[in-house]
Amino acid sequence: MSQLNKTISITVDKEHLEEVSGALLHAVLFQRTLGNLQPKEITVLDVVVAGIDSGMIEEMVVKKVRELSATSGDRGVLALVLSENQSRKVNHWFGFGEQHHTQQIPWECWILQFNILTSKTENHRQIIYHNTQNDLNKALNQIIQFTDTNKDHIPPITTADLAPFPFHVLVNPMTSSYNRSTSPHSLAVAAAGNAMTNTIQGNPSNSNGSSQNSYFTAIARRMT
């Protein structure tokens, strides 16, 4: 199974970093948790985003975006790594025989890149605000386009849980580095690092007046 990667870049004022990054995390998870979810609307910069009404998800999102805001300068990155639990047989020496070993294998990685600005004047703040609105609408349509187009690599769903696949959210991960560990966190870090060092191809969404309508149409399909 090959891992697919998607990068989304957005420019945002520092004062709106947490709410914008949180909305994007919700938007991706809404499309890729693939379990039984309760939807909710999130309004960010007058843009309506589909999110997940879950205390567990919300607690995780708040924790990660606060960490992002606290540790980022003029650039920040959130990496969302989706994995599959795979069981394989391992032969042991010294008479222990054959045992089953479960490993989390990444199948998709999202890199959310933030170009962080600090507005100096009210006019500057308004310019950044409207640019971020446009970037956010484009990002939402990129999420829809990517998730609708790329489905064949998704592993079989074997549970009706909210999140049938384990996922990890990493804040400002490092680029690819060698690590022999096979722990879930280490594998997620490696997947994010590889994604960040690769050139990721993506077709940007058209920025036009129908972008929000296209987004809402896709969200409606997700709920049927």
C-alpha positions as CSV (number, residue, x, y, z in Angstrom):
1,M,0.0,0.0,0.0
2,S,1.5,3.3,-1.1
3,Q,1.1,6.5,1.0
4,L,-0.5,9.5,-0.6
5,N,0.5,13.0,0.4
6,K,-1.3,16.3,0.1
7,T,0.0,19.8,1.0
8,I,-2.1,22.8,1.6
9,S,-0.6,26.3,2.1
10,I,-2.4,29.3,3.6
11,T,-1.4,32.8,4.7
12,V,-2.9,33.9,8.0
13,D,-2.6,36.7,10.6
14,K,-1.1,35.5,13.9
15,E,-4.3,36.5,15.7
16,H,-6.4,34.1,13.6
17,L,-3.9,31.2,13.4
18,E,-5.5,28.9,16.0
19,E,-9.1,29.2,14.6
20,V,-7.9,28.8,10.9
21,S,-5.6,25.9,11.6
22,G,-8.3,24.2,13.8
23,A,-10.9,24.6,11.0
24,L,-8.6,23.0,8.5
25,L,-7.9,20.1,10.8
26,H,-11.6,19.6,11.3
27,A,-12.2,19.9,7.5
28,V,-9.7,17.1,6.7
29,L,-10.9,14.9,9.5
30,F,-14.5,15.3,8.5
31,Q,-13.6,13.8,5.1
32,R,-11.2,11.1,6.3
33,T,-12.3,9.8,9.7
34,L,-14.8,7.7,7.6
35,G,-16.7,6.5,10.7
36,N,-20.1,7.4,12.1
37,L,-19.9,11.1,12.9
38,Q,-22.0,13.9,14.1
39,P,-21.4,17.0,12.0
40,K,-21.2,20.6,13.1
41,E,-20.7,23.9,11.5
42,I,-17.6,26.0,12.3
43,T,-17.6,29.6,11.2
44,V,-14.1,31.1,10.7
45,L,-13.5,34.5,9.1
46,D,-17.1,34.4,7.8
47,V,-16.4,31.1,6.1
48,V,-18.5,28.1,7.1
49,V,-16.5,24.8,7.6
50,A,-17.8,21.3,8.2
51,G,-16.4,19.9,11.4
52,I,-16.9,16.9,13.7
53,D,-19.0,17.3,16.9
54,S,-16.9,15.2,19.2
55,G,-15.4,16.1,22.5
56,M,-12.4,13.9,21.9
57,I,-11.7,15.4,18.5
58,E,-12.2,19.0,19.7
59,E,-9.9,18.5,22.7
60,M,-7.1,17.2,20.4
61,V,-7.6,20.0,17.9
62,V,-7.4,22.7,20.5
63,K,-4.3,21.2,22.0
64,K,-2.5,21.0,18.7
65,V,-3.4,24.5,17.4
66,R,-2.4,26.0,20.7
67,E,1.0,24.2,20.4
68,L,1.3,25.4,16.8
69,S,0.6,29.0,17.9
70,A,3.1,28.9,20.8
71,T,6.0,27.3,18.8
72,S,5.7,28.9,15.4
73,G,7.5,32.1,14.2
74,D,6.6,33.3,10.7
75,R,5.9,29.7,9.5
76,G,4.2,26.8,11.0
77,V,3.2,23.2,9.9
78,L,0.6,20.7,11.1
79,A,0.9,17.2,9.7
80,L,-2.0,14.8,9.9
81,V,-1.0,11.2,9.3
82,L,-3.7,8.5,8.8
83,S,-2.6,4.9,9.4
84,E,-3.9,1.4,9.2
85,N,-3.3,-1.3,11.8
86,Q,-1.6,-4.2,10.0
87,S,-0.9,-7.5,11.7
88,R,2.0,-9.6,10.5
89,K,3.6,-12.9,11.7
90,V,7.1,-12.7,13.3
91,N,9.3,-15.7,13.9
92,H,11.2,-15.5,17.1
93,W,14.4,-17.3,18.1
94,F,15.0,-19.3,21.2
95,G,11.8,-21.4,20.9
96,F,9.2,-18.6,21.3
97,G,7.7,-19.7,17.9
98,E,5.5,-17.6,15.7
99,Q,3.8,-14.5,17.1
100,H,1.6,-11.8,15.6
101,H,2.8,-8.2,15.6
102,T,0.6,-5.2,14.9
103,Q,2.1,-2.1,13.2
104,Q,0.5,1.2,12.2
105,I,1.3,1.7,8.5
106,P,0.6,5.3,7.2
107,W,-1.6,5.4,4.1
108,E,-2.1,9.2,3.8
109,C,-0.4,12.4,5.1
110,W,-1.7,15.9,5.0
111,I,0.8,18.8,5.4
112,L,-0.9,22.0,6.4
113,Q,1.6,24.9,5.9
114,F,0.9,28.3,7.5
115,N,2.6,31.5,6.4
116,I,2.1,33.6,9.6
117,L,1.9,37.4,9.4
118,T,1.5,40.0,12.1
119,S,-0.7,42.9,11.0
120,K,0.8,46.4,11.7
121,T,-2.2,48.6,10.9
122,E,-6.0,48.2,10.6
123,N,-5.7,48.4,6.8
124,H,-3.0,45.7,6.8
125,R,-5.2,43.6,9.0
126,Q,-8.1,43.8,6.6
127,I,-5.9,42.9,3.6
128,I,-4.6,39.8,5.4
129,Y,-8.2,39.0,6.5
130,H,-9.6,38.9,3.0
131,N,-6.5,37.1,1.6
132,T,-6.9,34.4,4.3
133,Q,-10.6,34.1,3.4
134,N,-9.7,33.4,-0.2
135,D,-7.0,31.0,0.8
136,L,-9.4,29.2,3.2
137,N,-12.0,28.8,0.5
138,K,-9.4,27.4,-1.9
139,A,-8.1,25.1,0.8
140,L,-11.6,23.7,1.5
141,N,-12.1,22.9,-2.2
142,Q,-8.7,21.3,-2.5
143,I,-9.6,19.0,0.4
144,I,-12.9,18.1,-1.3
145,Q,-11.2,17.6,-4.7
146,F,-8.4,15.4,-3.2
147,T,-10.6,13.2,-1.0
148,D,-13.2,12.7,-3.8
149,T,-10.5,11.8,-6.4
150,N,-8.3,9.6,-4.2
151,K,-10.2,6.7,-2.7
152,D,-8.7,3.5,-4.0
153,H,-5.8,3.6,-1.5
154,I,-8.1,3.7,1.5
155,P,-7.8,0.5,3.5
156,P,-11.0,-1.6,4.2
157,I,-13.1,-0.2,7.1
158,T,-13.8,-2.9,9.6
159,T,-15.4,-0.9,12.5
160,A,-18.2,1.6,12.9
161,D,-16.2,3.7,15.3
162,L,-15.9,7.5,14.7
163,A,-12.3,7.0,13.6
164,P,-11.8,3.5,12.2
165,F,-8.1,4.4,11.3
166,P,-5.6,5.7,13.9
167,F,-4.3,9.1,13.2
168,H,-1.5,11.4,14.5
169,V,-1.3,15.2,14.4
170,L,2.2,16.5,14.5
171,V,3.2,20.1,15.1
172,N,6.2,21.5,13.1
173,P,7.6,18.0,12.3
174,M,11.2,17.7,11.1
175,T,12.0,16.7,7.5
176,S,12.8,13.1,6.8
177,S,15.4,11.4,9.1
178,Y,16.5,7.8,9.6
179,N,14.7,6.1,12.6
180,R,14.7,2.4,13.2
181,S,11.8,2.6,15.7
182,T,8.5,1.1,14.5
183,S,6.4,2.8,17.2
184,P,3.2,4.4,15.9
185,H,4.5,7.9,16.7
186,S,7.9,7.3,15.0
187,L,6.2,5.9,11.9
188,A,4.0,8.9,11.7
189,V,6.9,11.3,12.1
190,A,8.7,9.4,9.3
191,A,5.7,9.7,7.0
192,A,5.3,13.4,7.7
193,G,9.0,14.0,7.1
194,N,9.0,12.1,3.8
195,A,5.9,14.1,2.7
196,M,7.6,17.4,3.5
197,T,10.7,16.5,1.5
198,N,8.8,15.4,-1.6
199,T,7.3,17.5,-4.3
200,I,3.6,17.1,-3.9
201,Q,1.5,17.6,-7.0
202,G,-1.9,19.1,-6.5
203,N,-4.4,21.0,-8.7
204,P,-5.5,24.2,-7.0
205,S,-9.2,24.9,-6.8
206,N,-10.7,27.6,-8.9
207,S,-11.3,30.8,-7.0
208,N,-14.7,31.9,-8.1
209,G,-18.1,32.8,-6.7
210,S,-19.3,29.2,-6.8
211,S,-16.5,27.8,-4.6
212,Q,-18.6,27.7,-1.4
213,N,-21.6,26.2,-3.2
214,S,-19.3,23.4,-4.6
215,Y,-18.0,22.8,-1.1
216,F,-21.5,22.6,0.5
217,T,-22.6,20.2,-2.3
218,A,-19.6,17.9,-1.5
219,I,-20.4,18.1,2.2
220,A,-24.0,17.0,1.5
221,R,-22.7,14.0,-0.4
222,R,-20.5,13.1,2.6
223,M,-23.6,12.9,4.9
224,T,-25.7,10.7,2.6
